[in-house]
Amino acid sequence: MTNLFDIRVPAEDVDDLRSRIRRTRWSPTWPVEGWEAGTDQGTLRRLAERWANDFDWDARQREIRALPWASVSLDGTPLSYLRFDAERPGRLPLVLTNGWPSSALELVDLARRLASPSIHGGDAADAVTVIVPALPGFPFSPQRPTLDDQTHELWHRLMTDELGFERYTAHGGDLGAGITSRLAESHPDSVAGIHLLAVAGPPQVDAATVTAEERAYLDEVQAWTAAEGGYQHQQQTRPLTLAPALSDSPVGLLSWILEKHRAWSDSGGDVSRRFSDDYLLTLASLYWFSGSISTSLRPYFEYASGHTIRVTRVDVPTAVAVFPHDLTHPPRSWAERTYNIVRYAVMPRGGHFAPHEEPGLLAADITAFHRLLS
């Protein structure tokens, strides 16, 4: 293990990115307005122009390098992670996992609030040491293992064998919720509890037992899949058809990421309400320079093709936080079919990217859950 982390993109790579953006072959204008048919072209062009001309990547690099990075190799898989030590020891450590299309940076504000609560108006006694691994195949850990390697097993090895934590807790949303769930199911002796923003459905359901609230939820999932799930179907079934375009066109990559951040957040239709230009362009730059957008699609394919272990039953104490502008909103009874639910909270605002959108709300809910485990 080394505590050194470096991200220094060569100047020629930055110049190449800017040149590619300036040489974008833009698609013809469609007779639709705004976001009706996908990414709004006016917003995309404005961001692309800033990316090519005014975005200060060097400043962003310096900020990223200043974070508390460490790295390790687990069975040949290089893994980078952030470690935020608790301002006061005593509580179980916590591993945080992000989803797609995001990076470990989305969790930095949340991690700081949990590790140093007194700085943010909380009680130092609630502080926890927070580990934020970069997902394999994503920015910061761009190499993804073989098809049948399981990310949750890497997390367990990191927390126990490498960092020496006998017991710990875990949080995740989106892809991170699945990893967190499998981690708890596979290692209940080590995982004291988990906090989720999304839940796995039960393997089997007796239709006669489905409540009206659960039926409304299932209808919501079906409606969302029909209206918004095209990306998911493509990434599950034909990711290598999509990957070359996203890997070769920075504007195409930005468009793919941008549309999701608007549609899945509590933005009210204006993506800038929740995400600054610098945030979005930093994220797109990380995917671009690491060449990881292609490998970031693999979890979708691996799950759909049966390589990822399915969640069946999680018996460790589980908390669920439901944000109103997230993709779907599972009722407590539905979550209880798969998990041992000890806390269920409906949040007043926020969406799919809750660690960035509402880090204060999320930190408070995770802290309340940790108090139940004491």
C-alpha positions in Angstrom: 0.0 0.0 0.0 1.2 3.5 -0.7 -0.2 6.8 0.4 1.0 8.5 -2.8 -1.6 9.5 -5.4 -0.8 11.4 -8.6 -3.0 12.7 -11.4 -1.0 14.8 -13.8 -2.5 14.8 -17.3 0.2 15.7 -19.9 -0.2 19.0 -21.6 -0.5 17.4 -25.0 -3.5 15.4 -23.8 -5.2 18.5 -22.6 -4.4 20.2 -25.9 -5.8 17.2 -27.8 -9.0 17.3 -25.8 -9.5 21.0 -26.6 -8.7 20.4 -30.2 -11.3 17.6 -30.4 -14.0 19.7 -28.8 -13.3 22.6 -31.3 -13.5 20.2 -34.2 -16.8 18.7 -33.1 -19.0 17.7 -36.0 -22.3 19.0 -34.6 -25.6 17.3 -35.6 -28.2 19.3 -37.5 -30.8 21.2 -35.5 -34.0 19.3 -34.8 -37.4 20.9 -34.7 -37.8 20.3 -31.0 -37.2 22.5 -28.0 -35.1 22.1 -24.9 -34.6 18.6 -23.5 -37.6 17.1 -25.2 -35.6 14.7 -27.4 -32.5 14.3 -25.1 -29.7 16.7 -24.3 -30.5 20.3 -25.0 -28.1 21.4 -27.7 -27.8 25.0 -26.5 -26.7 23.9 -23.0 -24.3 21.3 -24.5 -22.7 23.9 -26.9 -22.3 26.4 -24.1 -20.5 23.8 -21.9 -18.4 22.5 -24.7 -17.2 26.0 -25.6 -16.2 26.5 -21.9 -14.5 23.1 -21.8 -12.4 24.0 -24.8 -11.5 27.6 -23.9 -12.0 28.6 -20.3 -12.1 25.5 -18.1 -9.1 25.4 -15.7 -8.2 21.8 -15.6 -4.8 22.5 -13.9 -6.7 24.0 -10.9 -9.0 21.0 -10.7 -6.0 18.6 -10.9 -4.4 20.4 -7.9 -7.6 20.1 -5.9 -7.9 16.4 -6.6 -4.2 15.7 -5.8 -4.7 17.5 -2.4 -7.3 15.0 -1.3 -6.3 12.2 1.1 -5.6 9.5 -1.5 -4.1 6.1 -1.0 -3.7 3.1 -3.4 -3.3 -0.6 -3.2 -3.2 -3.6 -5.5 -5.6 -6.4 -4.7 -4.9 -9.6 -6.6 -3.5 -7.6 -9.4 -6.3 -5.0 -9.5 -5.0 -1.5 -8.7 -7.4 0.4 -6.5 -7.3 4.0 -5.4 -9.3 5.2 -2.4 -9.8 8.2 -0.2 -9.4 8.0 3.6 -11.0 10.6 5.9 -10.0 9.9 9.5 -12.5 10.5 12.2 -11.9 13.6 14.3 -12.7 11.5 17.4 -12.3 7.7 17.4 -14.8 5.3 18.8 -17.4 4.5 16.1 -17.2 1.9 13.4 -15.6 2.9 10.1 -17.7 3.4 7.0 -17.1 2.6 3.3 -19.0 4.8 0.8 -19.7 3.7 -2.8 -20.9 5.9 -5.6 -23.0 5.0 -8.7 -23.0 5.9 -12.4 -22.2 8.2 -14.1 -20.2 9.6 -11.3 -16.9 9.2 -9.5 -15.5 9.0 -6.0 -15.4 12.8 -5.9 -19.2 12.9 -5.6 -18.7 11.6 -2.1 -16.0 13.9 -0.8 -18.4 16.5 0.9 -20.4 13.7 2.5 -17.2 12.0 3.8 -15.9 15.2 5.3 -19.2 15.8 7.1 -19.2 12.3 8.5 -15.5 12.3 9.5 -15.5 15.8 11.0 -19.1 16.6 12.1 -18.1 19.3 14.5 -16.9 21.5 11.6 -20.4 21.3 10.1 -22.4 21.9 13.3 -22.6 18.3 14.5 -21.3 16.4 17.5 -17.7 15.1 17.3 -18.8 12.0 19.1 -20.6 10.9 15.9 -17.4 11.0 13.8 -16.5 8.0 11.8 -13.5 7.2 9.6 -14.7 7.1 6.0 -13.2 5.1 3.2 -14.2 6.0 -0.4 -12.8 3.5 -2.9 -12.8 4.4 -6.6 -14.9 1.9 -8.4 -12.8 -0.4 -10.7 -13.3 0.7 -14.3 -14.2 4.3 -13.2 -12.0 7.4 -12.8 -9.1 6.9 -10.4 -9.2 3.1 -10.7 -9.7 2.6 -14.4 -8.6 -1.0 -14.6 -11.6 -3.4 -14.1 -11.0 -7.1 -13.2 -12.3 -10.1 -15.1 -16.0 -10.6 -15.7 -16.5 -12.9 -12.7 -14.6 -10.8 -10.1 -17.0 -9.2 -7.6 -16.4 -5.6 -6.5 -17.9 -6.2 -3.1 -15.2 -8.7 -2.4 -12.5 -6.1 -3.2 -14.2 -3.8 -0.8 -14.1 -6.4 2.0 -10.5 -7.2 1.4 -9.7 -3.5 1.4 -11.5 -2.8 4.7 -10.3 -5.9 6.5 -7.0 -7.3 5.1 -5.5 -4.0 4.0 -6.9 -1.4 6.5 -7.3 -3.8 9.5 -11.0 -3.0 10.3 -12.6 -6.1 11.9 -16.1 -4.6 11.6 -17.4 -1.7 9.6 -20.5 -0.2 8.0 -21.3 0.6 4.4 -23.4 3.1 2.3 -24.2 3.1 -1.4 -26.6 4.4 -4.0 -27.3 3.2 -7.6 -24.6 0.7 -8.5 -23.1 1.4 -5.1 -26.3 0.2 -3.4 -26.0 -3.2 -5.2 -22.3 -3.5 -4.1 -23.2 -2.5 -0.6 -26.0 -5.0 -0.4 -23.8 -7.9 -1.7 -21.1 -6.9 0.7 -23.6 -7.2 3.7 -25.1 -10.5 2.5 -21.7 -12.1 1.9 -19.9 -10.8 5.1 -22.5 -10.3 7.8 -20.0 -11.0 10.5 -17.9 -8.0 9.4 -20.6 -5.6 8.1 -22.5 -4.2 11.1 -25.1 -2.4 9.0 -25.7 -0.7 5.7 -27.3 2.5 4.5 -28.9 2.5 1.0 -30.4 4.9 -1.5 -31.8 2.1 -3.6 -32.8 -1.5 -2.9 -32.7 -4.9 -4.6 -36.1 -6.5 -5.3 -36.9 -9.9 -3.8 -35.9 -12.9 -5.9 -39.5 -14.2 -5.9 -42.8 -12.4 -5.1 -46.2 -14.0 -4.5 -48.5 -11.7 -6.5 -51.3 -12.2 -4.0 -49.2 -10.5 -1.3 -48.4 -7.3 -3.2 -49.9 -4.3 -1.5 -51.5 -1.4 -3.3 -48.5 0.8 -2.3 -46.1 -1.8 -3.7 -48.1 -2.2 -6.9 -47.9 1.6 -7.4 -44.2 1.4 -6.9 -43.8 -1.4 -9.5 -45.9 0.6 -11.9 -43.6 3.6 -11.3 -40.6 1.4 -12.1 -42.2 0.2 -15.3 -43.1 3.7 -16.4 -39.6 5.0 -15.6 -38.1 2.1 -17.6 -40.2 2.9 -20.6 -39.5 6.7 -20.5 -36.0 6.9 -19.2 -34.4 3.4 -19.3 -33.1 3.4 -22.9 -29.5 4.1 -21.7 -29.8 1.1 -19.3 -31.0 -1.3 -21.9 -28.2 -0.2 -24.3 -25.5 -0.5 -21.6 -26.8 -3.9 -20.5 -27.1 -5.4 -24.0 -24.8 -3.6 -26.5 -22.3 -1.5 -24.5 -19.5 -2.1 -27.0 -21.6 -0.5 -29.7 -21.9 2.6 -27.7 -18.4 2.7 -26.1 -16.4 3.7 -29.2 -18.5 6.8 -29.8 -18.3 7.9 -26.1 -14.6 7.2 -26.0 -13.8 9.1 -29.2 -16.0 12.2 -28.9 -15.6 14.4 -25.8 -18.8 16.3 -26.7 -20.6 12.9 -27.1 -19.3 11.9 -23.6 -20.4 15.2 -22.1 -23.8 14.9 -23.6 -24.3 11.4 -22.2 -23.3 12.5 -18.7 -25.0 15.9 -18.8 -28.5 14.6 -19.7 -28.5 12.1 -16.7 -27.4 14.8 -14.2 -30.3 17.0 -15.3 -33.0 14.3 -15.5 -32.1 12.4 -12.3 -31.5 15.4 -10.0 -33.7 17.8 -8.1 -32.9 20.5 -10.6 -36.3 21.6 -11.6 -35.2 21.3 -15.2 -32.2 23.6 -14.8 -29.1 21.4 -14.3 -27.1 24.4 -13.1 -29.2 24.6 -10.0 -27.5 21.5 -8.7 -24.3 21.2 -10.6 -21.8 23.9 -11.5 -20.1 24.0 -14.8 -16.8 23.1 -13.1 -18.4 20.1 -11.5 -19.8 18.7 -14.7 -16.7 19.5 -16.8 -14.4 18.0 -14.1 -16.4 14.8 -14.2 -16.4 14.6 -18.0 -12.6 15.3 -18.0 -12.0 12.5 -15.5 -13.8 10.0 -17.7 -12.0 11.4 -20.8 -8.5 11.4 -19.5 -8.8 8.1 -17.8 -10.4 6.5 -20.8 -12.9 4.8 -18.4 -16.3 5.6 -19.9 -16.2 2.2 -21.7 -15.3 0.2 -18.6 -17.8 2.1 -16.5 -20.5 0.5 -18.7 -19.4 -3.0 -17.8 -21.3 -3.4 -14.5 -24.6 -3.1 -16.5 -23.6 -5.8 -18.9 -22.1 -8.0 -16.2 -25.3 -7.8 -14.2 -27.6 -8.5 -17.1 -25.5 -11.4 -18.4 -25.4 -13.1 -15.0 -21.8 -12.5 -14.0 -22.8 -10.4 -11.0 -24.0 -12.2 -7.9 -27.7 -11.5 -7.2 -28.9 -10.2 -3.8 -31.3 -12.6 -2.1 -31.6 -11.7 1.6 -29.7 -9.2 3.7 -30.1 -9.7 7.4 -27.8 -7.1 8.8 -29.5 -3.9 10.1 -30.4 -1.7 7.0 -31.4 1.9 6.6 -33.0 3.3 3.4 -33.2 6.9 2.5 -35.6 7.8 -0.3 -35.0 11.1 -2.1 -38.0 12.6 -4.0 -36.2 13.1 -7.3 -34.4 9.8 -7.4 -35.3 7.3 -10.1 -37.8 5.3 -8.1 -39.2 5.3 -4.6 -39.5 1.9 -3.0 -41.9 1.7 -0.1 -40.7 0.3 3.2 -42.7 -2.9 2.9 -41.0 -3.6 -0.4 -37.5 -3.1 1.0 -38.4 -5.3 3.9 -39.0 -8.2 1.5 -35.2 -8.3 1.0 -33.6 -6.4 3.9 -33.7 -6.2 7.7 -35.0 -2.6 7.7 -34.4 -0.7 11.0 -34.7 2.8 9.6 -36.6 4.2 6.6 -36.6 7.9 5.8 -38.3 10.0 3.1 -36.3 13.1 2.3 -37.8 16.5 1.6 -35.6 17.2 -1.4 -32.7 15.9 -3.5 -32.3 13.3 -6.2 -30.2 10.5 -7.6 -26.9 12.3 -6.8 -27.8 12.9 -3.2 -24.3 12.9 -1.8 -23.6 16.0 -4.0 -27.1 17.5 -4.0 -27.9 17.2 -0.3 -24.8 16.1 1.6 -26.1 17.6 4.9 -29.4 15.7 4.8 -27.6 12.5 3.8 -24.9 12.8 6.5 -27.6 13.4 9.2 -29.5 10.3 8.1 -26.4 8.1 8.1 -25.4 9.5 11.5 -28.8 8.7 12.9 -28.5 5.2 11.6 -25.1 4.7 13.1 -26.5 5.7 16.5 -28.9 2.8 16.3 -25.9 0.5 15.9 -24.1 1.7 19.0 
